[in-house]
């Protein structure tokens, strides 16, 4: 790992930060896929909670 030193030879605790960039908006097909996976995840969690709550 690279550790930068100042002019006096003192180690710096600060890391290099990457250059910022703008995120691109997702395509419609990707949005649909993400929405589907989110809905399946919500269904899985809700069904697990209902089954667990019902058995106690």
C-alpha distance matrix in Angstrom:
0.0 3.8 6.4 9.8 12.8 16.3 19.3 20.2 16.9 16.3 12.8 12.7 12.3 12.7 10.4 11.4 14.3 15.5 18.9 21.7 24.1 27.4 28.0 30.9 34.0 34.4 37.3 40.3 39.8 36.3 37.8 40.5 38.2 36.1 39.4 40.7 37.7 37.9 41.6 41.1 38.5 40.9 43.7 41.8 40.8 44.4 46.1 44.0 45.0 48.6 48.9 47.3 49.5 52.6 52.2 51.9
3.8 0.0 3.8 6.4 9.6 13.0 15.9 17.1 14.1 13.8 10.6 10.5 11.0 11.0 9.0 9.6 13.0 14.4 17.5 20.6 23.3 26.9 28.0 31.0 34.2 35.0 37.9 41.1 40.9 37.4 38.8 41.8 39.8 37.6 40.9 42.4 39.6 39.6 43.4 43.2 40.6 42.9 45.9 44.2 43.2 46.6 48.5 46.6 47.4 51.0 51.6 50.0 52.0 55.2 55.0 54.6
6.4 3.8 0.0 3.8 6.6 10.0 13.2 14.0 11.0 10.2 6.9 6.9 7.8 8.7 7.9 9.5 13.2 15.5 18.5 21.5 24.5 28.1 29.4 32.6 35.8 36.8 40.0 43.1 43.0 39.5 40.7 43.7 41.8 39.4 42.5 44.2 41.3 41.1 44.9 44.8 42.1 44.1 47.2 45.5 44.2 47.6 49.6 47.6 48.2 51.8 52.5 50.7 52.5 55.8 55.7 55.0
9.8 6.4 3.8 0.0 3.8 6.7 9.9 11.3 9.0 8.6 6.2 5.7 8.2 8.3 8.3 9.0 12.7 15.2 17.7 20.9 24.1 27.7 29.5 32.8 36.0 37.4 40.6 43.9 44.1 40.7 41.7 44.9 43.2 40.8 43.8 45.8 43.1 42.8 46.5 46.8 44.1 45.9 49.2 47.8 46.4 49.6 51.9 50.0 50.4 54.1 55.0 53.3 54.9 58.3 58.3 57.6
12.8 9.6 6.6 3.8 0.0 3.8 6.7 7.6 5.3 5.4 4.6 5.7 9.3 10.2 11.3 12.3 15.9 18.6 20.8 23.9 27.3 30.8 32.8 36.1 39.4 40.9 44.1 47.4 47.7 44.3 45.2 48.5 46.9 44.4 47.3 49.4 46.7 46.2 50.0 50.2 47.5 49.2 52.5 51.1 49.6 52.8 55.1 53.2 53.4 57.1 58.0 56.2 57.7 61.1 61.1 60.3
16.3 13.0 10.0 6.7 3.8 0.0 3.8 5.4 5.2 5.4 6.6 6.9 10.6 11.1 12.9 13.6 16.8 19.7 21.4 24.3 27.8 31.3 33.7 37.0 40.2 42.1 45.3 48.6 49.2 45.8 46.6 50.0 48.6 46.0 48.8 51.1 48.6 47.9 51.6 52.1 49.4 50.9 54.3 53.1 51.5 54.5 57.0 55.2 55.3 58.9 60.0 58.2 59.5 63.0 63.1 62.2
19.3 15.9 13.2 9.9 6.7 3.8 0.0 3.8 5.5 7.4 9.7 10.6 14.4 14.9 16.6 16.8 20.0 22.6 23.9 27.0 30.4 33.9 36.4 39.7 43.0 45.0 48.1 51.5 52.2 48.9 49.7 53.1 51.8 49.4 52.2 54.5 52.0 51.4 55.1 55.7 53.0 54.5 57.9 56.8 55.2 58.2 60.7 58.9 59.0 62.7 63.8 62.0 63.3 66.8 66.9 66.0
20.2 17.1 14.0 11.3 7.6 5.4 3.8 0.0 3.8 5.6 8.9 10.7 14.4 15.7 17.9 18.9 22.1 25.0 26.7 29.6 33.1 36.6 39.0 42.3 45.6 47.5 50.7 54.0 54.6 51.2 51.9 55.3 53.9 51.3 54.0 56.3 53.6 52.9 56.6 57.1 54.2 55.7 59.1 57.8 56.1 59.1 61.6 59.6 59.6 63.3 64.3 62.3 63.6 67.2 67.2 66.0
16.9 14.1 11.0 9.0 5.3 5.2 5.5 3.8 0.0 3.8 6.4 9.1 12.7 14.4 16.2 17.5 21.0 23.8 25.9 28.9 32.3 35.9 38.0 41.3 44.6 46.2 49.4 52.6 53.0 49.5 50.4 53.7 52.1 49.5 52.4 54.4 51.7 51.1 54.9 55.1 52.2 53.9 57.2 55.7 54.1 57.2 59.5 57.4 57.6 61.3 62.2 60.2 61.6 65.1 65.0 63.9
16.3 13.8 10.2 8.6 5.4 5.4 7.4 5.6 3.8 0.0 3.8 6.4 9.6 11.9 14.2 16.1 19.4 22.6 24.9 27.6 31.2 34.6 36.6 40.0 43.1 44.7 48.0 51.2 51.5 48.0 48.7 51.9 50.3 47.6 50.3 52.4 49.6 48.9 52.5 52.8 49.8 51.4 54.7 53.2 51.4 54.5 56.8 54.7 54.7 58.4 59.3 57.2 58.6 62.1 62.0 60.8
12.8 10.6 6.9 6.2 4.6 6.6 9.7 8.9 6.4 3.8 0.0 3.8 6.6 9.1 11.1 13.3 16.7 19.9 22.5 25.2 28.7 32.0 33.8 37.2 40.3 41.7 45.0 48.1 48.3 44.7 45.4 48.6 46.9 44.2 47.0 49.0 46.1 45.4 49.1 49.3 46.3 47.9 51.2 49.6 47.9 51.0 53.3 51.2 51.3 55.0 55.9 53.8 55.3 58.8 58.6 57.5
12.7 10.5 6.9 5.7 5.7 6.9 10.6 10.7 9.1 6.4 3.8 0.0 3.8 5.5 8.0 10.4 13.5 16.8 19.4 21.8 25.4 28.7 30.5 34.0 37.0 38.5 41.9 45.0 45.4 41.8 42.4 45.6 44.1 41.3 44.0 46.1 43.4 42.5 46.2 46.6 43.6 45.1 48.5 47.1 45.3 48.4 50.8 48.9 48.9 52.6 53.6 51.6 53.0 56.5 56.5 55.5
12.3 11.0 7.8 8.2 9.3 10.6 14.4 14.4 12.7 9.6 6.6 3.8 0.0 3.8 6.5 9.9 12.4 15.9 18.9 20.8 24.3 27.4 28.9 32.5 35.2 36.6 40.1 42.9 43.3 39.6 40.0 43.2 41.5 38.6 41.2 43.3 40.5 39.5 43.2 43.5 40.4 41.8 45.2 43.7 41.9 44.9 47.3 45.3 45.2 48.9 50.0 47.9 49.3 52.8 52.8 51.7
12.7 11.0 8.7 8.3 10.2 11.1 14.9 15.7 14.4 11.9 9.1 5.5 3.8 0.0 3.8 6.7 8.9 12.5 15.2 17.1 20.7 23.8 25.5 29.1 31.9 33.4 36.9 39.9 40.4 36.8 37.2 40.4 39.0 36.1 38.7 41.0 38.3 37.4 41.0 41.6 38.7 40.0 43.5 42.3 40.5 43.5 46.0 44.3 44.2 47.9 49.1 47.3 48.5 52.0 52.3 51.4
10.4 9.0 7.9 8.3 11.3 12.9 16.6 17.9 16.2 14.2 11.1 8.0 6.5 3.8 0.0 3.8 6.3 9.5 12.7 14.8 18.2 21.4 22.8 26.4 29.3 30.6 34.0 37.0 37.4 33.8 34.4 37.7 36.2 33.5 36.2 38.4 35.7 35.0 38.8 39.2 36.4 38.1 41.4 40.2 38.7 41.8 44.2 42.5 42.8 46.4 47.5 45.9 47.3 50.7 51.0 50.3
11.4 9.6 9.5 9.0 12.3 13.6 16.8 18.9 17.5 16.1 13.3 10.4 9.9 6.7 3.8 0.0 3.8 6.5 9.4 12.1 15.4 18.9 20.6 24.0 27.2 28.7 32.0 35.2 35.7 32.3 33.0 36.4 35.0 32.5 35.4 37.7 35.2 34.7 38.5 39.1 36.6 38.3 41.6 40.7 39.4 42.5 44.9 43.5 43.9 47.3 48.5 47.2 48.7 52.0 52.4 52.0
14.3 13.0 13.2 12.7 15.9 16.8 20.0 22.1 21.0 19.4 16.7 13.5 12.4 8.9 6.3 3.8 0.0 3.8 6.6 8.6 12.0 15.3 17.1 20.6 23.7 25.4 28.8 31.9 32.6 29.2 29.8 33.3 32.1 29.5 32.3 34.7 32.5 31.8 35.6 36.4 34.0 35.5 39.0 38.2 37.0 39.9 42.5 41.3 41.6 45.0 46.4 45.2 46.6 49.8 50.5 50.1
15.5 14.4 15.5 15.2 18.6 19.7 22.6 25.0 23.8 22.6 19.9 16.8 15.9 12.5 9.5 6.5 3.8 0.0 3.8 6.3 9.1 12.6 14.3 17.6 20.8 22.5 25.7 29.0 29.6 26.3 27.2 30.7 29.5 27.2 30.2 32.5 30.5 30.1 33.9 34.7 32.6 34.4 37.7 37.1 36.2 39.1 41.5 40.6 41.2 44.4 45.8 44.9 46.4 49.5 50.2 50.2
18.9 17.5 18.5 17.7 20.8 21.4 23.9 26.7 25.9 24.9 22.5 19.4 18.9 15.2 12.7 9.4 6.6 3.8 0.0 3.8 6.5 10.3 12.7 15.8 19.2 21.3 24.4 27.8 28.8 25.8 26.5 30.2 29.5 27.3 30.1 32.7 31.0 30.6 34.3 35.5 33.6 35.2 38.6 38.3 37.5 40.2 42.8 42.2 42.7 45.8 47.3 46.7 48.0 51.0 52.0 52.0
21.7 20.6 21.5 20.9 23.9 24.3 27.0 29.6 28.9 27.6 25.2 21.8 20.8 17.1 14.8 12.1 8.6 6.3 3.8 0.0 3.8 7.0 9.6 12.9 16.1 18.5 21.8 25.0 26.3 23.4 23.7 27.4 27.0 24.7 27.2 30.1 28.6 28.0 31.5 33.0 31.2 32.6 36.0 36.0 35.2 37.7 40.4 40.0 40.3 43.3 45.1 44.5 45.7 48.7 49.9 49.9
24.1 23.3 24.5 24.1 27.3 27.8 30.4 33.1 32.3 31.2 28.7 25.4 24.3 20.7 18.2 15.4 12.0 9.1 6.5 3.8 0.0 3.8 6.5 9.4 12.8 15.3 18.4 21.7 23.1 20.4 20.8 24.6 24.3 22.4 24.9 27.7 26.6 26.2 29.7 31.2 29.8 31.2 34.5 34.8 34.3 36.6 39.3 39.2 39.7 42.5 44.3 44.1 45.2 48.0 49.4 49.7
27.4 26.9 28.1 27.7 30.8 31.3 33.9 36.6 35.9 34.6 32.0 28.7 27.4 23.8 21.4 18.9 15.3 12.6 10.3 7.0 3.8 0.0 3.8 6.5 9.5 12.4 15.5 18.7 20.5 17.9 18.0 21.8 22.0 20.1 22.3 25.3 24.7 24.1 27.3 29.2 28.1 29.2 32.5 33.1 32.7 34.8 37.5 37.7 38.2 40.7 42.7 42.7 43.7 46.4 48.1 48.4
28.0 28.0 29.4 29.5 32.8 33.7 36.4 39.0 38.0 36.6 33.8 30.5 28.9 25.5 22.8 20.6 17.1 14.3 12.7 9.6 6.5 3.8 0.0 3.8 6.6 9.0 12.3 15.4 17.0 14.3 14.4 18.2 18.3 16.3 18.7 21.6 21.0 20.5 23.8 25.6 24.6 25.9 29.0 29.7 29.5 31.6 34.1 34.5 35.1 37.6 39.5 39.7 40.8 43.4 45.0 45.6
30.9 31.0 32.6 32.8 36.1 37.0 39.7 42.3 41.3 40.0 37.2 34.0 32.5 29.1 26.4 24.0 20.6 17.6 15.8 12.9 9.4 6.5 3.8 0.0 3.8 6.3 9.1 12.4 14.2 12.1 12.4 16.1 16.6 15.3 17.5 20.4 20.3 20.2 23.2 25.0 24.6 26.0 28.8 29.7 29.9 31.9 34.2 34.9 35.8 38.0 39.8 40.4 41.5 43.8 45.6 46.5
34.0 34.2 35.8 36.0 39.4 40.2 43.0 45.6 44.6 43.1 40.3 37.0 35.2 31.9 29.3 27.2 23.7 20.8 19.2 16.1 12.8 9.5 6.6 3.8 0.0 3.8 6.6 9.3 11.7 9.9 9.5 13.1 14.2 13.0 14.7 17.7 18.2 17.9 20.5 22.7 22.7 23.7 26.4 27.7 28.0 29.6 32.0 33.0 33.8 35.8 37.8 38.6 39.5 41.7 43.7 44.6
34.4 35.0 36.8 37.4 40.9 42.1 45.0 47.5 46.2 44.7 41.7 38.5 36.6 33.4 30.6 28.7 25.4 22.5 21.3 18.5 15.3 12.4 9.0 6.3 3.8 0.0 3.8 6.5 8.2 6.1 6.3 9.8 10.7 9.9 11.9 14.6 15.1 15.4 17.9 19.8 20.1 21.4 23.8 25.1 25.8 27.5 29.5 30.7 31.8 33.6 35.4 36.4 37.6 39.5 41.4 42.6
37.3 37.9 40.0 40.6 44.1 45.3 48.1 50.7 49.4 48.0 45.0 41.9 40.1 36.9 34.0 32.0 28.8 25.7 24.4 21.8 18.4 15.5 12.3 9.1 6.6 3.8 0.0 3.8 5.5 5.3 6.3 8.8 10.1 10.7 12.3 14.4 15.6 16.5 18.4 20.2 21.1 22.6 24.5 25.9 27.1 28.6 30.3 31.8 33.1 34.6 36.3 37.6 38.9 40.5 42.5 44.0
40.3 41.1 43.1 43.9 47.4 48.6 51.5 54.0 52.6 51.2 48.1 45.0 42.9 39.9 37.0 35.2 31.9 29.0 27.8 25.0 21.7 18.7 15.4 12.4 9.3 6.5 3.8 0.0 3.8 5.5 5.1 6.2 8.7 9.9 10.5 12.3 14.3 15.2 16.4 18.4 19.9 21.0 22.5 24.4 25.8 26.8 28.5 30.3 31.6 32.8 34.5 36.2 37.2 38.6 40.8 42.4
39.8 40.9 43.0 44.1 47.7 49.2 52.2 54.6 53.0 51.5 48.3 45.4 43.3 40.4 37.4 35.7 32.6 29.6 28.8 26.3 23.1 20.5 17.0 14.2 11.7 8.2 5.5 3.8 0.0 3.8 5.4 5.1 6.3 8.7 9.9 10.7 12.5 14.2 15.4 16.7 18.4 20.1 21.2 22.7 24.6 25.9 27.0 28.8 30.5 31.6 33.0 34.8 36.2 37.4 39.3 41.2
36.3 37.4 39.5 40.7 44.3 45.8 48.9 51.2 49.5 48.0 44.7 41.8 39.6 36.8 33.8 32.3 29.2 26.3 25.8 23.4 20.4 17.9 14.3 12.1 9.9 6.1 5.3 5.5 3.8 0.0 3.8 5.4 5.1 6.1 8.5 9.9 10.6 12.2 14.2 15.4 16.4 18.3 20.0 21.1 22.6 24.3 25.7 27.0 28.7 30.2 31.6 33.0 34.5 36.0 37.8 39.4
37.8 38.8 40.7 41.7 45.2 46.6 49.7 51.9 50.4 48.7 45.4 42.4 40.0 37.2 34.4 33.0 29.8 27.2 26.5 23.7 20.8 18.0 14.4 12.4 9.5 6.3 6.3 5.1 5.4 3.8 0.0 3.8 5.4 5.1 6.1 8.6 9.9 10.4 12.2 14.2 15.2 16.4 18.3 19.9 21.1 22.3 24.2 25.7 27.0 28.4 30.1 31.5 32.7 34.3 36.3 37.8
40.5 41.8 43.7 44.9 48.5 50.0 53.1 55.3 53.7 51.9 48.6 45.6 43.2 40.4 37.7 36.4 33.3 30.7 30.2 27.4 24.6 21.8 18.2 16.1 13.1 9.8 8.8 6.2 5.1 5.4 3.8 0.0 3.8 5.5 5.1 6.2 8.7 9.8 10.5 12.4 14.2 15.3 16.5 18.4 20.1 21.1 22.4 24.4 25.9 26.8 28.4 30.3 31.4 32.6 34.8 36.6
38.2 39.8 41.8 43.2 46.9 48.6 51.8 53.9 52.1 50.3 46.9 44.1 41.5 39.0 36.2 35.0 32.1 29.5 29.5 27.0 24.3 22.0 18.3 16.6 14.2 10.7 10.1 8.7 6.3 5.1 5.4 3.8 0.0 3.8 5.4 5.1 6.2 8.6 9.9 10.7 12.3 14.3 15.4 16.5 18.5 20.0 21.1 22.6 24.5 25.8 27.0 28.6 30.2 31.5 33.3 35.1
36.1 37.6 39.4 40.8 44.4 46.0 49.4 51.3 49.5 47.6 44.2 41.3 38.6 36.1 33.5 32.5 29.5 27.2 27.3 24.7 22.4 20.1 16.3 15.3 13.0 9.9 10.7 9.9 8.7 6.1 5.1 5.5 3.8 0.0 3.8 5.4 5.2 6.1 8.6 9.9 10.5 12.2 14.2 15.3 16.5 18.2 19.9 21.1 22.6 24.2 25.7 27.0 28.4 30.1 31.9 33.4
39.4 40.9 42.5 43.8 47.3 48.8 52.2 54.0 52.4 50.3 47.0 44.0 41.2 38.7 36.2 35.4 32.3 30.2 30.1 27.2 24.9 22.3 18.7 17.5 14.7 11.9 12.3 10.5 9.9 8.5 6.1 5.1 5.4 3.8 0.0 3.8 5.5 5.1 6.2 8.7 9.8 10.5 12.3 14.2 15.4 16.4 18.2 20.0 21.2 22.4 24.2 25.8 26.8 28.3 30.4 32.0
40.7 42.4 44.2 45.8 49.4 51.1 54.5 56.3 54.4 52.4 49.0 46.1 43.3 41.0 38.4 37.7 34.7 32.5 32.7 30.1 27.7 25.3 21.6 20.4 17.7 14.6 14.4 12.3 10.7 9.9 8.6 6.2 5.1 5.4 3.8 0.0 3.8 5.4 5.1 6.2 8.6 9.9 10.6 12.3 14.4 15.4 16.4 18.4 20.1 21.0 22.4 24.3 25.6 26.7 28.7 30.7
37.7 39.6 41.3 43.1 46.7 48.6 52.0 53.6 51.7 49.6 46.1 43.4 40.5 38.3 35.7 35.2 32.5 30.5 31.0 28.6 26.6 24.7 21.0 20.3 18.2 15.1 15.6 14.3 12.5 10.6 9.9 8.7 6.2 5.2 5.5 3.8 0.0 3.8 5.5 5.1 6.1 8.6 9.8 10.5 12.3 14.2 15.3 16.5 18.4 19.9 21.0 22.5 24.2 25.6 27.2 29.0
37.9 39.6 41.1 42.8 46.2 47.9 51.4 52.9 51.1 48.9 45.4 42.5 39.5 37.4 35.0 34.7 31.8 30.1 30.6 28.0 26.2 24.1 20.5 20.2 17.9 15.4 16.5 15.2 14.2 12.2 10.4 9.8 8.6 6.1 5.1 5.4 3.8 0.0 3.8 5.5 5.0 6.2 8.6 9.8 10.7 12.2 14.1 15.4 16.6 18.3 20.0 21.2 22.4 24.1 26.1 27.5
41.6 43.4 44.9 46.5 50.0 51.6 55.1 56.6 54.9 52.5 49.1 46.2 43.2 41.0 38.8 38.5 35.6 33.9 34.3 31.5 29.7 27.3 23.8 23.2 20.5 17.9 18.4 16.4 15.4 14.2 12.2 10.5 9.9 8.6 6.2 5.1 5.5 3.8 0.0 3.8 5.4 5.1 6.2 8.6 10.0 10.5 12.1 14.2 15.4 16.3 18.1 19.9 20.9 22.2 24.4 26.1
41.1 43.2 44.8 46.8 50.2 52.1 55.7 57.1 55.1 52.8 49.3 46.6 43.5 41.6 39.2 39.1 36.4 34.7 35.5 33.0 31.2 29.2 25.6 25.0 22.7 19.8 20.2 18.4 16.7 15.4 14.2 12.4 10.7 9.9 8.7 6.2 5.1 5.5 3.8 0.0 3.8 5.5 5.1 6.1 8.7 9.9 10.5 12.2 14.3 15.3 16.3 18.2 19.8 20.9 22.6 24.7
38.5 40.6 42.1 44.1 47.5 49.4 53.0 54.2 52.2 49.8 46.3 43.6 40.4 38.7 36.4 36.6 34.0 32.6 33.6 31.2 29.8 28.1 24.6 24.6 22.7 20.1 21.1 19.9 18.4 16.4 15.2 14.2 12.3 10.5 9.8 8.6 6.1 5.0 5.4 3.8 0.0 3.8 5.4 5.1 6.2 8.5 9.9 10.7 12.4 14.2 15.4 16.5 18.2 19.9 21.5 23.0
40.9 42.9 44.1 45.9 49.2 50.9 54.5 55.7 53.9 51.4 47.9 45.1 41.8 40.0 38.1 38.3 35.5 34.4 35.2 32.6 31.2 29.2 25.9 26.0 23.7 21.4 22.6 21.0 20.1 18.3 16.4 15.3 14.3 12.2 10.5 9.9 8.6 6.2 5.1 5.5 3.8 0.0 3.8 5.5 5.3 6.0 8.5 9.9 10.7 12.1 14.2 15.4 16.3 18.1 20.2 21.5
43.7 45.9 47.2 49.2 52.5 54.3 57.9 59.1 57.2 54.7 51.2 48.5 45.2 43.5 41.4 41.6 39.0 37.7 38.6 36.0 34.5 32.5 29.0 28.8 26.4 23.8 24.5 22.5 21.2 20.0 18.3 16.5 15.4 14.2 12.3 10.6 9.8 8.6 6.2 5.1 5.4 3.8 0.0 3.8 5.6 5.2 6.0 8.5 9.9 10.4 12.0 14.0 15.2 16.2 18.3 20.2
41.8 44.2 45.5 47.8 51.1 53.1 56.8 57.8 55.7 53.2 49.6 47.1 43.7 42.3 40.2 40.7 38.2 37.1 38.3 36.0 34.8 33.1 29.7 29.7 27.7 25.1 25.9 24.4 22.7 21.1 19.9 18.4 16.5 15.3 14.2 12.3 10.5 9.8 8.6 6.1 5.1 5.5 3.8 0.0 3.8 5.5 5.3 6.1 8.7 10.0 10.6 12.2 14.1 15.3 16.8 18.7
40.8 43.2 44.2 46.4 49.6 51.5 55.2 56.1 54.1 51.4 47.9 45.3 41.9 40.5 38.7 39.4 37.0 36.2 37.5 35.2 34.3 32.7 29.5 29.9 28.0 25.8 27.1 25.8 24.6 22.6 21.1 20.1 18.5 16.5 15.4 14.4 12.3 10.7 10.0 8.7 6.2 5.3 5.6 3.8 0.0 3.8 5.5 5.2 6.2 8.7 10.0 10.6 12.1 14.2 15.7 16.9
44.4 46.6 47.6 49.6 52.8 54.5 58.2 59.1 57.2 54.5 51.0 48.4 44.9 43.5 41.8 42.5 39.9 39.1 40.2 37.7 36.6 34.8 31.6 31.9 29.6 27.5 28.6 26.8 25.9 24.3 22.3 21.1 20.0 18.2 16.4 15.4 14.2 12.2 10.5 9.9 8.5 6.0 5.2 5.5 3.8 0.0 3.8 5.4 5.1 6.1 8.6 9.9 10.4 12.1 14.4 15.7
46.1 48.5 49.6 51.9 55.1 57.0 60.7 61.6 59.5 56.8 53.3 50.8 47.3 46.0 44.2 44.9 42.5 41.5 42.8 40.4 39.3 37.5 34.1 34.2 32.0 29.5 30.3 28.5 27.0 25.7 24.2 22.4 21.1 19.9 18.2 16.4 15.3 14.1 12.1 10.5 9.9 8.5 6.0 5.3 5.5 3.8 0.0 3.8 5.4 5.1 6.1 8.4 9.8 10.4 12.4 14.5
44.0 46.6 47.6 50.0 53.2 55.2 58.9 59.6 57.4 54.7 51.2 48.9 45.3 44.3 42.5 43.5 41.3 40.6 42.2 40.0 39.2 37.7 34.5 34.9 33.0 30.7 31.8 30.3 28.8 27.0 25.7 24.4 22.6 21.1 20.0 18.4 16.5 15.4 14.2 12.2 10.7 9.9 8.5 6.1 5.2 5.4 3.8 0.0 3.8 5.5 5.3 6.0 8.4 9.9 10.9 12.6
45.0 47.4 48.2 50.4 53.4 55.3 59.0 59.6 57.6 54.7 51.3 48.9 45.2 44.2 42.8 43.9 41.6 41.2 42.7 40.3 39.7 38.2 35.1 35.8 33.8 31.8 33.1 31.6 30.5 28.7 27.0 25.9 24.5 22.6 21.2 20.1 18.4 16.6 15.4 14.3 12.4 10.7 9.9 8.7 6.2 5.1 5.4 3.8 0.0 3.8 5.6 5.2 5.9 8.4 10.1 10.9
48.6 51.0 51.8 54.1 57.1 58.9 62.7 63.3 61.3 58.4 55.0 52.6 48.9 47.9 46.4 47.3 45.0 44.4 45.8 43.3 42.5 40.7 37.6 38.0 35.8 33.6 34.6 32.8 31.6 30.2 28.4 26.8 25.8 24.2 22.4 21.0 19.9 18.3 16.3 15.3 14.2 12.1 10.4 10.0 8.7 6.1 5.1 5.5 3.8 0.0 3.8 5.5 5.1 5.9 8.7 10.2
48.9 51.6 52.5 55.0 58.0 60.0 63.8 64.3 62.2 59.3 55.9 53.6 50.0 49.1 47.5 48.5 46.4 45.8 47.3 45.1 44.3 42.7 39.5 39.8 37.8 35.4 36.3 34.5 33.0 31.6 30.1 28.4 27.0 25.7 24.2 22.4 21.0 20.0 18.1 16.3 15.4 14.2 12.0 10.6 10.0 8.6 6.1 5.3 5.6 3.8 0.0 3.8 5.5 5.1 6.4 9.0
47.3 50.0 50.7 53.3 56.2 58.2 62.0 62.3 60.2 57.2 53.8 51.6 47.9 47.3 45.9 47.2 45.2 44.9 46.7 44.5 44.1 42.7 39.7 40.4 38.6 36.4 37.6 36.2 34.8 33.0 31.5 30.3 28.6 27.0 25.8 24.3 22.5 21.2 19.9 18.2 16.5 15.4 14.0 12.2 10.6 9.9 8.4 6.0 5.2 5.5 3.8 0.0 3.8 5.4 5.4 6.6
49.5 52.0 52.5 54.9 57.7 59.5 63.3 63.6 61.6 58.6 55.3 53.0 49.3 48.5 47.3 48.7 46.6 46.4 48.0 45.7 45.2 43.7 40.8 41.5 39.5 37.6 38.9 37.2 36.2 34.5 32.7 31.4 30.2 28.4 26.8 25.6 24.2 22.4 20.9 19.8 18.2 16.3 15.2 14.1 12.1 10.4 9.8 8.4 5.9 5.1 5.5 3.8 0.0 3.8 5.6 5.5
52.6 55.2 55.8 58.3 61.1 63.0 66.8 67.2 65.1 62.1 58.8 56.5 52.8 52.0 50.7 52.0 49.8 49.5 51.0 48.7 48.0 46.4 43.4 43.8 41.7 39.5 40.5 38.6 37.4 36.0 34.3 32.6 31.5 30.1 28.3 26.7 25.6 24.1 22.2 20.9 19.9 18.1 16.2 15.3 14.2 12.1 10.4 9.9 8.4 5.9 5.1 5.4 3.8 0.0 3.8 5.7
52.2 55.0 55.7 58.3 61.1 63.1 66.9 67.2 65.0 62.0 58.6 56.5 52.8 52.3 51.0 52.4 50.5 50.2 52.0 49.9 49.4 48.1 45.0 45.6 43.7 41.4 42.5 40.8 39.3 37.8 36.3 34.8 33.3 31.9 30.4 28.7 27.2 26.1 24.4 22.6 21.5 20.2 18.3 16.8 15.7 14.4 12.4 10.9 10.1 8.7 6.4 5.4 5.6 3.8 0.0 3.8
51.9 54.6 55.0 57.6 60.3 62.2 66.0 66.0 63.9 60.8 57.5 55.5 51.7 51.4 50.3 52.0 50.1 50.2 52.0 49.9 49.7 48.4 45.6 46.5 44.6 42.6 44.0 42.4 41.2 39.4 37.8 36.6 35.1 33.4 32.0 30.7 29.0 27.5 26.1 24.7 23.0 21.5 20.2 18.7 16.9 15.7 14.5 12.6 10.9 10.2 9.0 6.6 5.5 5.7 3.8 0.0
